[in-house]
């Protein structure tokens, strides 16, 4: 994964950002713990909000 993303960073000429998330303690077993699912979702939403310059409304 690290070599792949390094090559992608070197060759990618687009304007859109690229996200890679590497889980080093993951296996090929059955399913993810709830905490990992929440962490992954938080990373994805943070990436989206940051790149779209969106400030989430936390007052709801």
Legacy VTK file of the C-alpha trace (Angstrom):
# vtk DataFile Version 3.0
C-alpha trace
ASCII
DATASET POLYDATA
POINTS 60 float
0.000 0.000 0.000
2.811 2.435 0.811
4.508 1.871 -2.565
1.175 2.194 -4.344
0.321 5.530 -2.745
3.869 6.836 -3.298
3.532 6.055 -7.011
0.060 7.585 -7.082
1.309 10.777 -5.414
4.173 11.020 -7.890
2.107 10.448 -11.031
-1.271 11.964 -10.139
-1.715 15.317 -11.845
-5.351 15.981 -10.967
-6.735 18.738 -8.801
-8.757 16.490 -6.516
-7.282 15.208 -3.252
-6.609 11.513 -2.736
-7.157 9.653 0.523
-5.585 6.399 1.603
-6.191 4.909 5.019
-3.944 2.054 6.099
-4.996 -0.073 9.037
-1.829 -1.724 10.337
-3.516 -3.887 12.972
-6.138 -5.364 10.629
-6.516 -8.968 9.659
-8.492 -10.992 7.175
-10.938 -12.254 9.772
-14.615 -11.669 10.151
-15.577 -8.062 10.561
-14.288 -4.957 12.266
-14.817 -3.910 15.859
-17.266 -1.043 16.329
-14.457 1.323 17.377
-12.632 0.720 14.074
-15.814 1.373 12.094
-16.336 4.665 13.953
-12.687 5.723 13.484
-12.853 4.973 9.760
-16.101 6.923 9.332
-14.642 9.868 11.274
-11.572 9.913 9.009
-13.694 9.806 5.860
-16.062 12.563 6.995
-13.145 14.710 8.204
-11.478 14.348 4.805
-14.684 15.287 2.984
-15.510 18.245 5.225
-11.951 19.603 5.111
-11.677 19.392 1.331
-15.136 20.852 0.740
-14.467 23.558 3.336
-17.538 22.515 5.339
-17.815 23.258 9.039
-20.176 20.733 10.619
-22.948 22.153 12.778
-22.539 20.421 16.135
-25.449 22.246 17.779
-28.104 19.707 16.758
LINES 1 61
60 0 1 2 3 4 5 6 7 8 9 10 11 12 13 14 15 16 17 18 19 20 21 22 23 24 25 26 27 28 29 30 31 32 33 34 35 36 37 38 39 40 41 42 43 44 45 46 47 48 49 50 51 52 53 54 55 56 57 58 59
